[in-house]
Amino acid sequence: MKTHTNVTRRQEAQAERHLIEALASLRGAEEIRLFLRDLCTPAELQAMADRWAAVEYLKRGLPYREVHRLTGVSVTTIGRVARYLASGNGGYGLAAQRIEDRQHG
């Protein structure tokens, strides 16, 4: 999180929109991979990959400890992912469903 106060909520929202537009402009997984590797530190990218790794197992209904055993992701992070999967903005579920549809369709 930012610690300075000279950035308004409007400016933060605009910066987020610009980031989303940049992501939406990319064509395919390889371009997204390149962009994320430029945008994120290795630790940030690993943290996002860890969260995403938990989604598949949580959607199958596996207990947190089993997800931890399979992925190495902390139980705290798994709990956070589960909370957003159940009552977040719907992004995890949407992406997971699209991947599942692509695999079966």
C-alpha positions as CSV (number, residue, x, y, z in Angstrom):
1,M,0.0,0.0,0.0
2,K,1.0,3.5,-0.6
3,T,2.1,5.6,2.4
4,H,2.0,9.0,0.8
5,T,-1.2,11.0,0.9
6,N,-0.9,13.2,-2.2
7,V,-2.5,10.6,-4.5
8,T,-6.3,10.9,-4.6
9,R,-8.7,8.0,-4.8
10,R,-9.6,9.3,-8.3
11,Q,-5.9,9.1,-9.4
12,E,-5.6,5.6,-7.9
13,A,-8.8,4.5,-9.8
14,Q,-7.4,6.0,-13.0
15,A,-4.1,4.1,-12.5
16,E,-6.0,0.9,-12.0
17,R,-8.1,1.5,-15.1
18,H,-4.9,2.0,-17.1
19,L,-3.4,-1.2,-15.8
20,I,-6.5,-3.1,-16.7
21,E,-6.5,-1.6,-20.2
22,A,-2.8,-2.7,-20.6
23,L,-3.7,-6.2,-19.5
24,A,-6.7,-6.3,-21.9
25,S,-4.6,-5.2,-24.8
26,L,-2.4,-8.3,-24.5
27,R,-2.9,-11.1,-26.9
28,G,-2.5,-14.5,-25.4
29,A,-0.7,-16.2,-22.5
30,E,2.8,-15.5,-23.6
31,E,2.3,-11.7,-23.9
32,I,0.7,-11.7,-20.5
33,R,3.6,-13.7,-19.0
34,L,6.1,-11.2,-20.5
35,F,4.1,-8.2,-19.1
36,L,3.7,-9.7,-15.7
37,R,7.4,-10.5,-15.5
38,D,8.2,-6.9,-16.3
39,L,5.5,-5.5,-14.0
40,C,6.0,-7.7,-10.9
41,T,9.0,-8.6,-8.7
42,P,9.6,-12.4,-8.6
43,A,8.1,-12.4,-5.1
44,E,4.9,-10.6,-6.2
45,L,4.5,-12.9,-9.2
46,Q,5.0,-16.0,-6.9
47,A,2.5,-14.7,-4.5
48,M,-0.1,-14.3,-7.2
49,A,0.8,-17.8,-8.6
50,D,0.4,-19.3,-5.1
51,R,-3.1,-17.7,-4.7
52,W,-4.1,-19.0,-8.1
53,A,-2.7,-22.5,-7.3
54,A,-5.1,-22.7,-4.3
55,V,-8.2,-21.9,-6.4
56,E,-8.4,-25.2,-8.3
57,Y,-8.2,-27.3,-5.1
58,L,-10.6,-25.1,-3.2
59,K,-13.1,-25.4,-6.0
60,R,-12.9,-29.1,-5.6
61,G,-13.7,-28.7,-1.9
62,L,-10.4,-29.9,-0.5
63,P,-9.7,-28.9,3.1
64,Y,-7.2,-26.1,3.7
65,R,-4.5,-28.4,5.1
66,E,-4.7,-30.6,2.1
67,V,-4.4,-27.6,-0.2
68,H,-1.4,-26.6,1.8
69,R,0.2,-30.0,1.5
70,L,-0.3,-30.1,-2.3
71,T,0.8,-26.5,-3.0
72,G,3.0,-25.4,-0.1
73,V,0.8,-22.2,0.1
74,S,0.3,-21.0,3.6
75,V,-3.0,-21.8,5.3
76,T,-3.6,-18.1,5.9
77,T,-3.3,-17.4,2.1
78,I,-5.5,-20.3,1.4
79,G,-8.1,-18.9,3.7
80,R,-7.9,-15.5,2.1
81,V,-8.3,-17.1,-1.4
82,A,-11.3,-19.1,-0.1
83,R,-13.0,-16.0,1.3
84,Y,-12.6,-14.2,-2.0
85,L,-13.7,-17.3,-4.0
86,A,-16.8,-17.4,-1.9
87,S,-17.7,-13.8,-1.6
88,G,-15.3,-11.6,-3.5
89,N,-15.8,-9.9,-6.8
90,G,-16.2,-13.1,-8.8
91,G,-12.9,-12.9,-10.7
92,Y,-11.4,-16.2,-9.4
93,G,-14.6,-18.0,-10.2
94,L,-14.9,-16.5,-13.7
95,A,-11.4,-17.3,-14.7
96,A,-11.6,-20.8,-13.3
97,Q,-14.9,-21.4,-15.1
98,R,-13.5,-20.2,-18.4
99,I,-10.4,-22.5,-18.1
100,E,-12.7,-25.4,-17.2
101,D,-15.0,-24.6,-20.2
102,R,-11.9,-24.4,-22.5
103,Q,-10.7,-27.8,-21.3
104,H,-14.0,-29.5,-21.7
105,G,-15.4,-27.7,-24.7
